[in-house]
């Protein structure tokens, strides 16, 4: 009787692990496809507008300030 219960528990645990692994693969596949789609949309928007992806998401002034500091154009750069 105990052996049968142990076998049933092993089977249930094995099935749960298999289902979890399958779901994780599906979620990761969806996430990868969404990331690829977002990158392609960003590149196409950059080609159409001339603004880089960093400027599109609103971090342009930060990047522009770094570029100005690296060329020593601003007096307060370290």
N, C-alpha and C positions, 0 to 999 in steps of 0.2 A: 504494500500500500504506500509506504513512504517513497519507495523507488518510483512509483507511478507519479506521485505528486512532484517529485524532483524533476522527472522528465517533462511533465506539463509546464512547470515553472521555467525550465530551460527553453522549451519551445516558445512560450509566451515572450520571454526576454529576447530570444533570437528574432522573433517576428517584430517586436517593437523596435529593436535596433535596426533591422532591415528597413522598416517603414521610415524611421528617423533619417537614415542615410539617404533614402530616396527623396524625401522632402527637402533635405539640405541641398542635394544636387540640383533640384528644380529651382530653389530659391537663389542659389548662386548663379545658375544659368540666366535667370531673369535679371538679376542685378548686373551681371556682366553685359547683357544686351542693352539694358537701360543706360549704362555708362558709355557704351560705344555710341549709342544714338545721341546722347547728350554731347559727346565730343564732336561728332560729325556736324551736329546743328551749330555748335560753337564755331567750328572752322568755316562752315558755309556763311554764317553771319559775319565772321571776320572778313571773308572774301567780298561780301556784298557791301559792308559798311566801312571797311578799312580800319576798324578799331579791333585791337587784340582782345582775347578772351578775358584777360585781367581787367581791361577797361569796361568790358561788357558787364561784369559782375560788380562793378563799382569800386574796384581797388586801384584804379588808374592813377589817382593823385599820389597814392603811396609809392607806386612803382616810379612815377615821374620824379618824386622827391628823392628816391634812392639814386636814380640816374643822375640827377643834378648834384647830389653829394659825391658820387663816385667821380665826377668830372670837376669837383671843387668849384662849382658855380655858385653855391650858396655859402654865405659867411659863417653860418652856425653849424656846419658839418664837422664831425670829429675826425 
